[in-house]
């Protein structure tokens, strides 16, 4: 259903242009909300959506935070009084640190920094989980090389080196975490992270495949869940250590209690997606992370009858608190380009049957980016991937060219062997 825009509805200002942002833009735009996208990355696609009324390029919130905040304040002349949705970790950090200033101009859909740091800094998240009886993997936060060596001498391998702040780590290493098989590998990752100024945690691996990972999605108000939705991962990218590429809506009551306790302990208000993994050894769901923003698979809940961005917007703009409701089960969310790419890359190691690969496409499903009604974001995504592949081939060719050397290449041409 696509609703006509109403002059009585304040605009929604979505900060970031990745898949999370695109989900929010579509979820709000189809309900008649005028959506403005503030974007800052060449990979962004959300601003190309037909449901984006206006878009503005702004400074990167992590690298140029003060200039980013100044841009938001400058936009208030045109969009002041709107609902501000930061939907990437770096934009959440910048907005959360400046909520006092920004609330003079916008209704901010983000908790203040004293709460946001509890889910942004995973060290704080795990400490809070332990204090409140929420099961979590055994985790150690080292402060020196000696402590890393000591940990490595008393634990079993493999284990994980995980970031304290995921968005900073991912920007540097383009990975969410590193599985390591011995002390040497652990020390290498730790030193690289330390040299980059990044804090890390050492953590046990919770056994189980991608389907053991689940999401507890909830809208909280005054310490109580107004609305909840659960889903199970089907395939991640990369397998085991990555973010989801296919998810299925499913009733998972076991994570309701621990999910509620953790958000209540944070004093969290608004929307959050909390990730757990079922331990294959004991069947207990253990905490992975909390995302205190609209997440990658936002459109799955929308497709199941729970439009979290719209309900969030209605609550902040008009004071309409959402109420509990049932949702459709067995609906899949598919990030098409990532699923195809990673399925091809890991075809031998994942060992799925053709039927398992195809099933999500045969069942009721929604796509993360592909939408015939709104094709430009998908076209941009495909174009970007093709250009990246071409750049990779060129870089590989240049690397082999340099390795061979110009004189060697000339000799091969003279010999008729090139």
C-alpha positions in Angstrom: 0.0 0.0 0.0 1.4 3.4 -1.0 -0.1 6.4 0.8 -0.2 9.9 -0.4 2.1 12.4 1.3 0.4 14.6 3.9 1.4 18.2 4.7 0.5 17.4 8.3 3.3 14.9 8.7 6.7 16.2 9.5 9.5 14.9 7.2 11.8 12.0 8.1 15.5 12.7 7.8 17.4 9.5 7.2 21.2 9.6 7.8 23.2 7.1 5.8 22.6 5.6 2.4 23.4 1.9 2.9 20.9 -1.0 2.8 19.6 -0.2 6.3 18.8 3.3 5.2 17.1 2.1 2.0 14.8 -0.1 4.1 13.8 2.8 6.3 13.3 5.1 3.2 11.0 2.6 1.6 9.2 1.7 4.9 8.4 5.4 5.5 8.0 6.6 1.9 5.3 4.0 1.1 3.3 5.3 4.1 3.3 8.8 2.7 6.1 10.3 4.7 8.3 12.9 3.0 11.8 11.4 3.3 15.1 13.3 3.1 18.4 11.3 2.8 21.7 12.7 4.1 24.4 10.5 2.6 28.2 10.4 2.7 29.6 7.3 1.0 30.1 6.5 -2.7 28.5 3.1 -2.1 25.2 4.7 -1.0 22.0 3.8 -2.7 19.1 5.0 -0.5 19.2 8.5 -1.9 18.3 7.1 -5.4 15.0 5.6 -4.2 11.8 7.0 -5.7 10.6 7.5 -2.1 13.5 9.9 -1.4 12.0 13.4 -1.8 15.4 15.2 -1.4 19.0 14.2 -0.7 22.0 16.0 0.5 25.7 15.0 0.6 27.1 15.6 4.1 30.5 15.2 5.8 31.3 11.8 7.1 30.0 11.6 10.7 33.0 9.6 12.0 35.8 11.4 10.2 34.4 14.9 10.4 31.9 14.8 13.2 31.8 18.6 14.0 31.2 19.4 10.3 28.6 16.7 10.1 26.7 18.2 13.1 27.0 21.7 11.6 25.4 20.3 8.3 22.5 18.8 10.3 21.9 22.1 12.0 22.1 23.9 8.7 19.5 21.6 7.2 17.1 22.5 10.1 16.1 25.7 8.2 14.4 23.4 5.6 13.6 20.3 7.5 13.6 21.4 11.2 10.9 19.7 13.3 11.4 16.5 11.3 12.2 13.1 12.8 16.0 12.4 12.5 16.8 8.7 11.9 20.6 7.8 12.1 20.8 4.3 10.7 24.5 3.5 10.6 26.7 3.0 13.6 28.9 6.0 12.7 25.9 8.3 12.4 24.4 6.9 15.6 27.6 7.7 17.5 27.7 11.3 16.1 24.0 12.0 16.7 24.0 10.4 20.2 27.0 12.5 21.3 25.1 15.6 20.2 21.5 14.9 21.1 21.2 18.0 23.3 22.1 20.2 20.4 20.1 18.4 17.7 17.0 18.1 19.8 16.6 21.9 19.5 16.0 21.4 15.8 14.7 17.8 15.3 12.9 14.9 17.0 15.8 12.6 17.4 15.2 8.8 16.9 18.4 7.9 18.8 19.2 7.5 22.5 21.7 9.8 24.2 25.4 8.8 24.3 25.2 7.5 27.9 22.9 4.8 26.6 24.2 4.5 23.0 27.7 3.7 24.2 26.3 0.6 26.0 25.6 -1.1 22.6 28.2 0.7 20.5 31.1 -0.4 22.7 30.7 -4.2 22.9 32.9 -4.3 26.0 30.1 -2.4 27.8 27.5 -4.7 26.2 29.0 -7.9 27.5 29.7 -6.5 30.9 26.0 -5.4 31.1 24.9 -8.9 30.0 26.9 -10.6 32.6 25.6 -8.3 35.3 22.0 -9.0 34.3 22.1 -12.8 33.8 22.0 -12.7 30.0 24.0 -15.7 28.6 27.0 -14.6 26.5 30.2 -16.2 25.2 33.3 -16.2 27.5 35.0 -12.9 26.7 38.3 -11.3 27.7 39.4 -7.7 27.0 43.2 -7.5 26.9 45.1 -4.3 27.6 48.6 -5.5 26.6 50.5 -8.0 24.5 51.3 -9.9 27.6 47.6 -10.4 28.5 47.0 -11.6 24.9 49.8 -14.2 25.3 48.5 -15.2 28.7 45.0 -15.7 27.3 46.3 -17.7 24.4 48.2 -20.1 26.7 45.1 -21.0 28.7 42.2 -21.2 26.2 41.4 -23.6 23.4 41.7 -22.7 19.8 40.1 -21.7 17.5 38.7 -18.5 19.1 37.7 -15.1 17.9 39.3 -11.6 17.9 36.3 -9.2 17.9 36.2 -5.4 17.9 35.0 -3.3 20.8 33.5 -1.0 18.3 32.4 -2.9 15.2 32.0 0.0 12.7 35.6 1.2 13.3 37.0 -2.3 13.0 35.0 -3.0 9.8 36.2 0.2 8.2 39.8 -0.8 8.9 39.7 -4.5 8.1 36.5 -5.0 6.1 35.5 -7.9 8.4 33.3 -8.1 11.5 35.8 -10.4 13.3 38.7 -12.8 12.9 38.7 -16.4 13.8 42.2 -17.4 14.9 43.7 -20.9 15.2 46.8 -20.3 17.4 48.6 -17.7 19.5 50.6 -16.4 16.6 47.5 -15.5 14.6 45.9 -14.0 17.6 48.9 -11.8 18.3 49.1 -10.7 14.7 45.5 -9.5 14.6 45.8 -7.9 18.1 48.9 -5.9 17.0 47.3 -4.7 13.8 44.2 -3.6 15.7 46.3 -1.9 18.4 48.4 -0.1 15.8 45.2 1.2 14.2 44.1 2.4 17.6 41.3 -0.1 17.9 40.3 -2.0 21.0 39.5 -5.8 20.7 38.1 -8.6 22.7 39.1 -12.3 22.8 36.1 -14.6 22.7 35.2 -18.2 22.6 33.5 -19.5 19.5 29.9 -20.5 19.9 29.5 -23.7 17.8 26.7 -23.9 15.3 26.0 -22.9 11.7 24.4 -19.7 10.4 20.9 -21.0 11.2 21.8 -20.9 14.9 21.9 -17.1 14.8 18.7 -15.2 15.5 17.4 -11.7 15.8 15.2 -10.3 18.5 13.7 -7.0 17.2 11.8 -4.8 19.6 10.4 -1.4 20.1 10.8 -0.3 23.7 9.2 2.5 25.6 9.8 3.3 29.3 11.4 0.0 30.0 8.8 -2.2 28.4 8.5 -3.8 24.9 5.6 -2.4 22.9 6.2 -4.6 20.0 8.5 -7.6 19.3 9.5 -9.6 16.2 12.0 -12.5 15.8 13.8 -14.1 12.9 16.4 -16.7 12.1 19.4 -16.3 9.9 19.6 -18.8 7.0 22.9 -17.8 5.3 25.5 -15.2 6.3 28.1 -13.4 4.3 30.7 -14.6 4.8 29.5 -17.9 6.3 29.7 -18.1 10.2 31.4 -14.7 10.7 29.4 -12.3 8.6 26.2 -10.3 8.4 23.0 -12.0 7.1 22.3 -12.4 3.4 19.2 -14.5 3.9 16.9 -14.4 7.0 13.5 -16.0 7.7 10.8 -14.7 10.1 10.1 -17.2 12.8 8.7 -17.4 16.3 11.6 -17.8 18.7 10.3 -17.4 22.3 13.6 -18.4 23.9 15.2 -15.0 23.1 12.3 -12.8 24.3 13.3 -12.9 28.0 17.1 -12.3 27.7 16.4 -9.7 25.0 14.0 -7.8 27.2 16.4 -8.0 30.2 19.3 -6.5 28.3 17.4 -3.6 26.8 15.8 -2.9 30.2 19.2 -2.8 31.8 20.4 -0.3 29.2 17.4 1.9 29.8 16.8 1.7 26.1 13.9 3.5 24.3 13.1 3.0 20.6 14.0 0.3 18.1 16.8 -2.2 18.6 17.8 -5.5 17.0 19.6 -7.9 19.4 21.4 -10.8 18.0 21.8 -14.2 19.7 23.4 -17.5 18.7 22.2 -20.9 19.9 25.1 -22.8 21.4 25.2 -26.3 19.8 26.6 -27.7 23.0 23.8 -26.8 25.4 21.0 -25.3 23.3 21.3 -21.9 25.1 20.9 -18.7 23.1 23.9 -16.5 23.8 24.3 -12.8 23.1 26.2 -11.7 20.0 25.5 -7.9 19.8 22.9 -5.2 20.1 22.2 -2.8 17.2 20.3 0.2 18.6 19.2 1.4 15.2 17.1 0.1 12.3 19.0 -2.9 11.0 20.0 -4.5 7.7 16.8 -6.7 7.3 14.3 -3.9 8.2 12.1 -4.8 5.2 11.6 -8.4 6.5 9.5 -7.2 9.4 7.7 -4.8 7.1 6.9 -7.6 4.8 5.5 -9.6 7.7 3.2 -6.8 8.8 5.4 -5.0 11.3 6.6 -1.7 9.9 9.0 -0.7 12.6 10.2 2.6 11.0 6.6 3.8 10.5 5.6 2.8 14.0 8.7 4.5 15.4 7.9 7.6 13.3 4.3 7.7 14.4 5.3 7.4 18.1 7.9 10.2 17.9 5.9 12.5 15.7 2.4 12.0 17.1 2.7 10.1 20.4 1.1 7.0 19.1 2.7 4.1 20.9 2.7 0.9 18.9 0.9 -2.1 20.3 1.8 -5.8 20.2 0.7 -7.7 17.1 1.2 -11.0 15.4 3.5 -11.3 12.3 3.8 -13.6 9.4 6.1 -16.5 9.8 8.1 -18.3 7.1 8.8 -15.1 5.1 12.4 -14.7 3.8 14.5 -11.6 3.4 17.1 -11.9 0.6 20.1 -9.6 -0.2 20.2 -10.8 -3.7 23.7 -9.7 -4.9 25.4 -10.9 -1.7 23.5 -14.2 -1.7 24.4 -14.9 -5.3 28.0 -13.8 -4.9 28.7 -15.6 -1.6 26.8 -18.7 -2.6 29.1 -19.0 -5.7 32.2 -18.2 -3.7 31.5 -20.7 -0.9 29.6 -23.3 -2.9 32.0 -26.2 -1.9 32.5 -25.2 1.8 28.8 -24.4 2.6 27.6 -27.8 1.2 24.0 -26.7 0.7 21.9 -28.7 -1.7 20.4 -26.9 -4.8 17.0 -27.1 -3.1 18.4 -25.3 0.0 19.8 -22.5 -2.1 16.6 -22.1 -4.1 14.0 -22.5 -1.2 14.0 -18.8 0.0 13.3 -17.7 -3.6 10.4 -20.1 -3.9 8.7 -19.2 -0.6 7.2 -15.8 0.3 10.1 -13.3 0.3 11.2 -9.7 0.2 14.4 -8.4 -1.4 16.8 -6.1 0.4 17.5 -3.9 -2.6 15.8 -5.2 -5.7 12.3 -3.7 -6.2 10.7 -3.3 -9.7 8.8 -0.3 -8.3 12.1 1.3 -7.2 14.9 0.0 -9.5 17.6 2.7 -9.3 19.2 1.5 -5.9 19.6 -2.0 -7.3 21.0 -0.7 -10.6 23.5 1.4 -8.6 24.4 -1.6 -6.5 25.1 -3.8 -9.5 27.0 -1.1 -11.3 29.2 -0.5 -8.2 29.9 -4.3 -7.9 30.8 -4.5 -11.6 33.2 -1.5 -11.4 34.8 -3.0 -8.2 35.4 -6.3 -10.0 37.0 -4.5 -12.9 39.2 -2.5 -10.6 40.2 -5.8 -8.9 41.2 -7.4 -12.2 43.2 -4.3 -13.2 44.9 -4.2 -9.8 45.8 -7.9 -10.1 47.1 -7.4 -13.6 49.3 -4.5 -12.5 50.6 -6.4 -9.6 51.7 -9.3 -11.7 53.0 -6.8 -14.3 55.2 -5.2 -11.6 56.3 -8.6 -10.3 57.4 -9.7 -13.8 59.1 -6.4 -14.6 59.2 -4.5 -17.9 62.5 -6.1 -19.0 61.2 -9.6 -18.4 58.0 -8.8 -20.3 60.0 -7.5 -23.2 62.1 -10.6 -23.3 59.0 -12.8 -23.4 57.5 -10.8 -26.3 60.8 -11.1 -28.2 60.8 -14.8 -27.5 57.2 -15.1 -28.8 55.9 -16.5 -25.5 53.5 -13.7 -24.5 
